C-alpha cells in the first residue's frame, strides 16, 4: 500500500488529501461555530492559544517529516543511485547548448545502467528524460558555471525511442530544444 502512495499519481493525490481534509474539517468547524453557533467572543484564555498553536504546528511538522521520510526510498534519484554500485555503469556525457542537446552516445541496450553526466555551456537548461509513451522519467537542472556537472543514473527496462527535452525556458527556440536516443 505505501508503495502505491509514492509511485502513482493517485497515491500522491491521496497523500495531499490526508493533509488537507483534517485541516479543512477543523477550519470549517471553527468558522461554523463562530458564525452560527456562538458568535460571542471566545471564552478561551489567551494563554491557551499558544499551546494550541504549538501543538498544531508540531503535529503538522511531524506528519510532514514522516510522510517525506517514508517517500525517500521511492524517489527516482535514490532508486537509481542504488544501481550505481554496479561496476557496469556506462557514463554518457551530455552537453546542453542553446536549443540543442549533444550526447557522447545515443544508443543503449535494455537492462543497461547509464550515468548521464550533464552540463550547460550557456544558460540554465533542464535535462528531462521522457519514456517512449511520453511520461516523464526524471529531470535534472543544468546550471552553467555551477562547478560540477549534474549526474543521474538510470537503468533502461524497456526498448524504444526516448526523448530528452528542456523544461526550463531558455530563449526564443526553447520549444525546439529536444533530442532522442534509442534503447534496443
N, C-alpha and C positions, 0 to 999 in steps of 0.2 A: 504493500500500500504506500509506504513512504517513497518508494522509487517513482510511483505514479505522480506524486505531488511535485517532483523535481524534474521529471523528464517529459512532461506532457503540458501543453498549453492549458488544458482544462484543470490540471493539477495546480498550476500557478494561479489560475483564477480562484480555485477553492482556497488556497492559502491567503490570497487577497481578501476573500470574504471572511475568513477566520479572524482577520484583524479588524475588518470594517464593521461587521454585524454587531459584535458586542459594544463597540463604540457608539453605533447608531442607536442601539437599544437604550443605553444609558442617556445619550443625548436627548432622544425623544421622550424618555421618562421624565427627565428634568424639565424640558420645555412644556410638556403636558401638565405636570404638577404645578409649575409656576403660572401657566396661562389659564388653566381651567379649575384646578382643584384648590390650590391655596396661593392666591396672588399676593398675600401679605408678605412683608419682609421675612427672610429666613430666620428661624429660631436657633440655627446652629451657631455656636460660639465661634468667633473668628480664629481662635487658636486651633480649632479642629480642621480648618481649611488647609493648613499646611500639611497636616497628617494625611488628609485625603489626597492632596496634590502629590505629595511624595510617594504615597502608596500606589497611586495610579501610574506615576512615572516609572517607578521600579517595576511594576507589573508589565508595562509595555516594553521596557528595555529588556527584561528577562525573556519575554516571548520573542522579541526580535533576535536576540542573541541565540536562543535555542533553535529557532527556525533557520537562521542563516548558518549556524554551526552544523546542523544536520544536512544542509544542502551542499557543503563543500565537496564531499566526495562525488557529487553528481555534476560538478562544473566541468565543462569540456576541457578546459586547460589542465585541471587536476587529473582527470581520467586519462587524457592523452599523455601527460607528463610521466605517468607511471610506465607507459610504453617506451619512454626514452631510455630506460635502463637496458633495453635490448641493444646488443652490440651491432645489430644490422640496421641502424638508422641511417637513412640517406639524407645528406644535407643538400638543400636546394637554396641557392641564392636568388632572392627576388629584389629587384630594384624598381621603385615607383618613381617615374618622372612625369612631367606634365602630360597627363591624359594617356598614359601607357604603363603597362607592367612588362618587365623583362625578366624571364626565368632562365636559370642556368640549365634546367632540364624541363621538358614539358610532356614527358610520357612516363607513366608509373604502372606498377602491377598491383592487382588486387592482393591484399594482405601485406603490402609493403608499408613500412613505417617511414614517414618523411618528416624531417625537421625543416620547416620553412623559416629561413633567416632573411627577414625583410627590412629594407631601409628606404627612405625617401631622400631624394637629392635636392628637391627644390621647395616644397611646401608640405603642409600637413595632408596626408592621404590616409586611407584605411585599406587594409587587405582583407576583403570579405570573401570567404570561400563558400560557394553555393553548390549543393548537390545537383546532379543531373535533373532531378524532379523539381528543382527550383528552391527548396528550402535552404535556409542559411545554416551552415555547419559551424562556422566561427568567424570572428573578425578580430583584427589587430589594428591598433593605432600606430601610424608611422610618422614620426616627427623628425624633421631634418636637424642635424646637429645635436641630437639628444645624447650623444656619447657612445651609444651602442645600438645595434640593430635589434629589432623585435624578433622574437623566435617563438614558434609554436610547433608542437609535434602532433601529427595526425596519422592514423592508420586507415588506409582505404579498404573498405569492406565490400564495395560494390563497383562494378565496371561502369564506364560511361564518360561523357564529356562534362567536366567540371568547369564552372565559370568563376572567375575572380573579378570582383567589381570594387570600385572605390565608393565608400559610403560617406565620406567627408567631402563637402563641397570644396572643390579645389580650383575652380575657374570656369571659364566660359564653355569649355568642352568636357566638363565633368561627366555629363551623361554618357559620353562615348568611352570613358576610361574603363575598359574591361579587357580580359584576355581569357583564353581557355587552355586546358590541357586534358590529356586523355589518360584514363586508367583502364588497362586491359585485364 
